Amino acid sequence: MDSDDLIIQSLKNGAELQQQEDDDKEAALAIAATILVGVELARQDHIENRQPRRLYLCRPQLLPNPRKDTPWQVLFATQNNCAFITTMGLFQNSEI
């Protein structure tokens, strides 16, 4: 082998090594994204399962400006059954 062949072989090996490193980085990013999505889905599932047991109103169910509309109008417009039942003590059918 002459020196040109060695240089070409060395460049090919370097390119293959760079490609392998890039593939490893992409795989690591894909795994990290999958974990983050899984964590977010688990958090949302926990929130949804916790909501039915809540017997009090949180900030999203409270009126941003209570002087604008009556509380019943705003509560009815949100179509939030939990908030409606807690406040009014009645069941409101959301298919109206």
HUFENJO-V978074 format. One record per pair of residues at least 6 apart in sequence whose ideal C-beta (glycine too) atoms are under 6 Angstrom apart, sorted by the first residue. I is the first residue (numbers start at 1). J is the second residue. If there is no record, write none. Layout:
i: [I I]
j: [J J]
This chain:
i: [57 61 63 75 75 79 84]
j: [83 83 74 84 87 94 92]
